[in-house]
Amino acid sequence: MLNKKKVSHLVVDSGAFIAGTQIQDLGEKIYTLPQVVDEIKDQNTRNRLQFIAYELKYREPSEEDIKAVISFAKKTGDYCQLSATDLKVIALTLRLEKEVNGDKHIRHEPQVTQVLKKTHSEANESMVGFYVNKNDDKSDDTKSEGNCAENAKEVTEEAIGSDGEEEEEEDSEEGWITPHNVEEIRRQMMGMKVDDEVEEVVSVGCLTGDYAMQNVLLQMGLKVINIKDGLRIRSTKQFVFRCFACLKISTKTCNDFCHNCGNLKTLKRVALTVRDDGTKEVHINFKKPINIRGTAISDGCGFRPFLLFFPVLTQNILKDPDYVNRLNPFAINDVYSRSSRINANIRRTVNPNETRRPT
């Protein structure tokens, strides 16, 4: 199990602080980012960070590692699920892994999940020249079983008086949940490893409960430490995007528009596996309802008046029309003038037909 021995270099995400995990019992040197601490808004968690019993080291990843993580997350389809802080946490884990263990074992391409069919190595009965008598085998087996049963009965009748009571006492706890094996059974039910003899020595790991982060970390060959039992993914996945309007598959994770039909926000993330013959299979959850919010009006503006001036119509449209000159004297929404500071240029949002008090 990964959390029995302390990790030499442990990178911590905000989820571990919020969950109240005893991080000092999991790692020797604990690293994090200033952005991770800024994400914590819970007052109790922030108070606990003021009185921690270990040294929390702040470190920033390099730009090279951030670019590598972004490129890898786009290939796995998890890029849209990760924030800038999450990408930096993964990049910091990658940087420490390179410094401690090198970069030979780090993957640059994700592993596609393959679905293999079960094969049975049985003899072909239709083959000419071969004949297998199943009845003879069954009769021989039954005869041998009968002889073994008679011999075993004679032996057990002789030895049951002396050793029977001791065996019952030894096997009395087998199959029962006791204080000695309750932890092992609980981990086994949660799908975790219960082999205490073989322990994996982890020098660099990341403590997070985010499934998207865990998927990217495991696909890259990095170690993941679970916050609590059951908060760790059991298998890695690769995701693609499927348009529910035209049913086309896209591997681009940064697009809001479908590359085929051009519809906005119709791309849904689905898991991808590869069959044994090389064909790809997409797993779609048809039980999940499709969000149709904002589709009543064709231009997508709806009740958002600010989109009437700058509607989002294409993928590469500029978000800010005045992105070059911030001090445009003809700006529609001027926030630099003196009149904007005294609220003299604010539009009235009330109904003009509403009855008012006589002045």
TAMO-V709359 format. One record per backbone hydrogen bond with DSSP energy under -1.0 kcal/mol. CO is the residue of the C=O (numbers start at 1). NH is the residue of the N-H. E is the energy in kcal/mol with one decimal. If there is no record, write none. Layout:
BEGIN
co;nh;e
CO;NH;E
CO;NH;E
END
This chain:
BEGIN
co;nh;e
7;28;-3.1
8;29;-1.7
9;205;-2.1
10;31;-3.2
11;207;-3.5
14;18;-2.2
15;19;-2.1
16;21;-1.9
21;23;-1.9
22;25;-1.3
23;26;-1.7
23;27;-1.7
26;7;-3.3
29;10;-3.0
30;57;-2.6
31;12;-2.6
32;59;-1.9
33;37;-1.3
34;38;-1.8
35;39;-1.2
42;46;-2.0
43;47;-2.0
44;48;-1.9
45;49;-1.7
48;51;-1.1
57;32;-1.9
62;66;-1.8
63;67;-2.3
64;68;-1.9
65;69;-2.3
66;70;-2.4
67;71;-2.4
68;72;-2.0
69;73;-2.7
70;74;-1.8
71;75;-1.1
72;76;-1.7
73;77;-1.0
73;78;-1.6
73;79;-1.1
76;239;-3.0
79;82;-1.1
83;87;-2.0
84;88;-1.6
85;89;-2.1
86;90;-2.1
87;91;-2.1
88;92;-2.4
89;93;-1.9
90;94;-2.1
91;95;-2.2
92;96;-2.2
93;97;-2.1
94;98;-2.0
95;99;-1.9
96;100;-2.0
97;101;-2.3
113;274;-3.2
120;122;-1.7
124;127;-1.2
127;130;-1.2
133;137;-1.2
134;138;-2.1
135;139;-2.6
136;140;-2.6
137;141;-2.4
138;142;-2.5
139;143;-2.4
140;144;-2.6
141;145;-2.6
142;146;-2.3
143;147;-2.5
144;148;-2.5
145;149;-2.3
146;150;-2.1
147;151;-2.4
148;152;-2.7
149;153;-2.0
150;154;-1.9
151;155;-2.1
152;156;-2.6
153;157;-2.0
154;158;-1.2
155;159;-1.9
156;160;-1.4
159;163;-2.1
163;167;-1.8
164;168;-1.8
165;169;-1.7
166;170;-2.1
167;171;-2.2
173;176;-1.4
178;182;-1.1
181;185;-2.3
182;186;-2.1
183;187;-2.0
184;188;-1.9
185;189;-2.1
186;190;-1.4
187;192;-2.8
203;9;-2.5
205;11;-2.6
206;225;-2.7
207;13;-2.3
210;214;-2.3
211;215;-2.2
212;216;-1.9
213;217;-2.6
214;218;-2.6
215;219;-1.9
216;220;-1.8
217;222;-2.8
220;107;-2.0
223;206;-1.4
225;208;-1.1
228;231;-1.8
238;272;-2.5
240;270;-2.8
241;250;-3.5
242;268;-2.5
243;247;-1.8
248;243;-2.5
250;241;-3.0
256;265;-2.6
263;258;-2.1
266;244;-2.0
268;242;-2.8
270;240;-2.5
271;283;-2.2
273;281;-3.4
274;115;-3.0
275;278;-1.3
279;275;-3.3
281;273;-2.5
284;286;-1.0
292;295;-1.6
301;304;-1.7
304;307;-1.5
305;308;-1.5
306;310;-1.0
328;331;-1.4
339;344;-2.6
351;354;-1.3
END
